[in-house]
Amino acid sequence: MTDTDRTPAAAPGEKEPFDLGTGPGRVLVWFYGVFTVAAASRSIVQMILDFDRAPLAYVLSAVAALVYGFITYSLVRGGEKARRTALVCCAAELAGVLIVGTWTLVDPSAFADATVWSDFGRDYLFIPVILPVTGMIWLRRARTA
């Protein structure tokens, strides 16, 4: 085994570990990677330039970036533990998108500026609400592979 191998070989009699970053998983890795950079860049710039204007919105965007980054890392790492961790993070991400999205629709004045998850990710073509659902479907499928 070399240090570039992502997942160890299965022991005799065990099921071969599933590589999360293959097939549709590669598309998820790409999207999560792009969203990690987009959300982190947005939140860093906003926190540096206008933190006093909308601290909650900017911190939520930073939290989104951390969640996206952790899911990206888990998908690239592969293995059952990473799969379970990514599944929990996708569920937390979906909960965040639904809570913040609903909050911004019910009380638009609650946020002085938009977050990545505002209006269910409308500014990002609703990808923030579609991505965790797609991720959870892929991760559930990976468990049975």
Disulfide bonds with the S-S distance in Angstrom:
none
